[in-house]
């Protein structure tokens, strides 16, 4: 690194983005700063999960009938505690809560809404595989006072911020405010997220596919034909593709964002509405991928155009390089 290279912290980057928009009030910047604090606290616990008594279950199920792990509950709590009192939010919603999360009455409410998945891929905790946090921010729909359910049930194209964090061999935060996608890697020695991936652009076509082939017995014919297509040896078309599947949605899409290709979690006979949550997983990840030049759909419709009807609505998801997702949609529609 030369002395002319600049070291940019996420704090500095947020401030510079705010200065580039003269009408900015600073509230979105404050939300991002508060989220970054919560993420650092979560990272601290995730990084020592194998050393302290934090693995295992808390002894209850969430609304999806899944056992809640201690780190799920811890992450959910820390995000709430970091975000409830800033005066910028009117309501929150989390994948771990059945209903909306109101702002405590002793605190002021603001004009934004926060939706989050506190710890995506938590089944990987005990085997030390990558996990993550996902978040998105919307402007409220109601005029003032405590936020309501309708403030949370907005289509994804109305997001003003979306981001995720991968806790892996390094901890990386990726976010967009609708003007490009940027990645920051945590330097634990100084406790700062430093700009490491500026203006991320996903390749228009990749060489990898990511899907749980263990579910293939329940797939549609179109889904099977597409997987056969990407496995077929055709050097002129850049095939066969390489299969890459971590089993942590956030890590699989993160890899796809950086290297190209396609991530798929289709509907099938066992899950006709898909499995991933529209508000907490599909919308923010789709917004990020689209901002990087990619494409995201449920196989038929653009994910960000879907009007949600429930907090925990599920959806199929096909996301990644524009050309790869388009070709997959053609197979699903029976055009190939």
CORCOR-V358279 format. One record per helix or strand. SS is the DSSP state (~ for helix, > for strand). FROM is the first residue (numbers start at 1). TO is the last residue. If there is no record, write none. Layout:
SS/FROM/TO + SS/FROM/TO
//
This chain:
>/9/9 + ~/10/19 + ~/27/46 + >/57/61 + >/67/69 + ~/70/83 + >/89/94 + >/101/102 + >/112/120 + ~/122/127 + >/131/139 + ~/149/152 + ~/156/158 + >/159/167 + >/171/176 + >/181/187 + >/192/197 + >/208/210 + ~/213/218 + ~/221/231 + >/234/234 + ~/235/237 + >/239/239 + >/242/243 + ~/249/259 + >/262/265 + >/276/277 + ~/278/291 + >/295/297 + >/302/302 + ~/303/305 + >/314/315 + >/317/320 + ~/322/332
//
